[in-house]
Amino acid sequence: MMASLPDQASVKSAWKNNQVKVTCLVVCYNHKNYIFECLKSIVSQKSDFAFKVVVYDDFSTDGTREILKAFEERYPDIMDVYYAEYNHYGIAQKEEHLDKLEGDYIAMCEGDDYWLDNSKLKKQYEETTRRKAFFCVHPAIIFSQENNSEDVFCYYGNKVRILPQKLIFGLKNQFAPTASYFIKMDKYLEYTQFRKKLKGGPGDFFMEVLASDKGVVYIPDIMAAYRRGNVGSHSHRQTVASEIDVNNDLERWSSNLGLLLESRPHLEKHMMKKRTLVEIDCLLRVHGIVDKRYGKEKSEEYMNKAGQLLKGLGPIEY
């Protein structure tokens, strides 16, 4: 398997120097079946600047660590792995890897996702630096493990453009796939400090907002594959949540949005819209739970309330 990979000299052959410009950050937990494809897609990148790969392994026990060690041996100058001493269960703040980060930008790819374009880093680096931007994204293919389907995620047209920050607030679900994130280093570090205040839950939305003060550079090329519904992932946990879990999610979102408002008070109007969208999402999730348990008559009230809230939002603003 490792023999199919480029050697370290090949990866570095076009680099102008060894000064790292981009850190590729991978977080994984029990991704034995996916991590090879993820890391292969990263070390196959073609660029004229140096990059490194920092992996945060959240105490995998399924054989993921053995694969990571093989990558460390093959790429001693590129791979830098932190092996957590316990599992954070997607809740506790992960900070132990921060001193390993280098360069001007962070490119993210979770361990069960992978990149499709060997020029992805180069394209994002050139476009983001040219525009002096903080944040760059692109579309991805989304694979749903729940129903074995495929779709395109984060398609906002066929031209390179700057998307407005307010678009992030106007969507019920995530604005862009994590595997497309290309973020200015100081903005990522700002997020890691802000994350300490959050009451748990997914942090992607908050990272998107904090990184998008200058808008978001959008490249229309489909350059990543994103898996949804893997066992243990946030998307999978949502499918098995109880009514109490959903209510707790809503309370957590409300608290976290309040914290964000303290940091970005000028975005209050947009945060109110996001709060409504989160409530709609929670109502629809409870509708599905109640429908299975008690039938349509009992669940209909949740659907009706979600519909009323949705009508009051108006159209998405680009």
Buried (B, 14 or more C-beta within 10 A) or exposed (E): EEEEBBEBEEBBEEBEEEEBBBBBBBBBBBBBEBBBBBBBBBBBBBBEBBBBBBBBBBBBEEEBBEBBEBBBEBBEEBBBBBBBEEBBEBEEBBEEBEEBBBBBBBBBBBBBBBBBBBBBBBBBBBBBBEBEBBBBBBBBBBBBBEEEEEEEBBEBEEEBBBBBBBBBBBBEEBBBBBBBBBBBBEBBBBBBEBBEBBBBBBBBBBBBBBBBBBBBBBBBBBBBBBBBBBEEBBBBBBEEBEBEBBBBBBEBBEBBBEEBBEEBEEBEEBBEBBBBBBBBBBBBBBBBBBBEEEEEEEBEEBBEBBEEBBEEEEEEEE
